[in-house]
Amino acid sequence: MHAPSLALNDMAVSLKHFLLIYDYAPDYLEKRAAHRAVHLELAQASAARDELQLGGAVPSDQPPFGLLLFKAESPDVVEAFARADPYVTQRVVTSWRVREWITVVGSGALTKV
């Protein structure tokens, strides 16, 4: 099994998938409106760098939560995104965590079996 790598200054960089899980405040729908534009700008910039792959809310769970899929060499990129996100800094999100996700099936899987 191996993850794809990029040649970066003659150094191989192994990419992994990471999930960023956001726990929303009970009143997140009201809170997010004031911060949504900046949050989306941050997300679109990350996607343009091919870091953020997908992101969105899971509103039907109680409590609702957000789930963002990143592709990066380490969780540092994901943690930096969360720390800069106005949803985190303005308490739309009450807590967050990053988990490595070993993907093995599908065209975007990063671990070949």
C-alpha positions as CSV (number, residue, x, y, z in Angstrom):
1,M,0.0,0.0,0.0
2,H,1.2,3.5,-0.8
3,A,-0.1,7.0,-1.0
4,P,0.5,9.2,-4.0
5,S,3.4,11.5,-3.7
6,L,4.4,14.8,-5.3
7,A,7.9,15.7,-6.4
8,L,8.8,18.9,-4.5
9,N,12.3,20.1,-4.9
10,D,13.4,16.5,-5.5
11,M,11.8,15.4,-2.3
12,A,8.8,13.1,-2.4
13,V,5.7,14.3,-0.4
14,S,3.2,11.7,0.6
15,L,-0.4,13.0,0.6
16,K,-3.1,11.8,3.0
17,H,-6.8,12.6,3.6
18,F,-7.9,14.3,6.8
19,L,-11.3,15.0,8.1
20,L,-12.0,18.2,10.0
21,I,-15.1,17.8,12.2
22,Y,-16.9,20.8,13.5
23,D,-19.3,20.7,16.4
24,Y,-21.8,23.5,15.9
25,A,-23.2,25.8,18.6
26,P,-26.9,25.2,19.2
27,D,-27.7,28.6,17.5
28,Y,-25.2,28.1,14.7
29,L,-27.7,29.1,12.0
30,E,-28.1,32.5,13.5
31,K,-24.4,33.0,14.3
32,R,-23.0,31.9,11.0
33,A,-24.7,34.5,8.8
34,A,-22.3,37.3,9.9
35,H,-19.3,35.1,9.2
36,R,-20.3,33.0,6.3
37,A,-18.7,35.1,3.5
38,V,-15.3,35.1,5.1
39,H,-15.6,31.4,6.0
40,L,-16.4,30.6,2.3
41,E,-13.5,32.7,1.1
42,L,-11.2,30.8,3.3
43,A,-12.6,27.5,2.1
44,Q,-12.4,28.5,-1.6
45,A,-8.8,29.6,-1.2
46,S,-8.0,26.2,0.4
47,A,-9.8,24.4,-2.4
48,A,-7.9,26.4,-5.0
49,R,-4.7,25.1,-3.4
50,D,-6.1,21.6,-3.8
51,E,-6.2,21.1,0.0
52,L,-9.9,21.3,0.8
53,Q,-11.6,18.6,-1.3
54,L,-15.2,18.8,0.0
55,G,-17.0,20.5,2.8
56,G,-20.4,21.0,4.2
57,A,-22.9,20.5,7.1
58,V,-24.6,17.4,8.3
59,P,-27.8,19.1,9.6
60,S,-30.0,16.1,10.3
61,D,-27.9,14.8,13.2
62,Q,-28.5,16.1,16.7
63,P,-26.4,18.1,17.3
64,P,-25.6,19.1,13.7
65,F,-22.0,19.1,12.7
66,G,-19.7,20.1,9.8
67,L,-17.4,17.8,7.9
68,L,-14.6,18.9,5.7
69,L,-12.3,16.6,3.7
70,F,-8.7,17.8,3.1
71,K,-5.8,16.3,1.2
72,A,-2.4,17.3,2.7
73,E,0.9,16.0,3.8
74,S,0.1,16.4,7.5
75,P,-2.7,17.6,9.7
76,D,-0.9,20.9,10.1
77,V,-2.7,22.4,7.1
78,V,-6.1,21.3,8.4
79,E,-5.4,22.7,11.9
80,A,-4.2,26.0,10.5
81,F,-7.4,26.2,8.5
82,A,-9.6,25.6,11.6
83,R,-7.6,28.2,13.7
84,A,-8.1,30.8,11.0
85,D,-11.8,30.0,10.3
86,P,-14.2,32.7,11.6
87,Y,-16.6,29.9,12.4
88,V,-14.1,28.8,15.0
89,T,-12.9,32.2,16.2
90,Q,-16.4,33.6,16.5
91,R,-17.9,30.5,18.2
92,V,-20.2,29.3,15.5
93,V,-18.2,26.1,16.1
94,T,-17.9,25.0,19.7
95,S,-15.2,22.4,19.2
96,W,-13.3,20.8,16.3
97,R,-11.0,17.8,15.7
98,V,-8.9,16.5,12.9
99,R,-8.7,12.8,12.0
100,E,-6.6,11.0,9.4
101,W,-8.8,9.1,7.0
102,I,-7.2,6.2,5.1
103,T,-9.1,6.1,1.8
104,V,-8.7,2.9,-0.2
105,V,-11.6,2.7,-2.6
106,G,-12.6,5.2,-5.3
107,S,-10.8,7.3,-7.9
108,G,-9.7,9.8,-5.2
109,A,-8.4,7.2,-2.8
110,L,-4.9,7.9,-1.6
111,T,-3.9,4.5,-0.4
112,K,-3.8,1.8,-3.0
113,V,-4.5,-1.8,-2.0
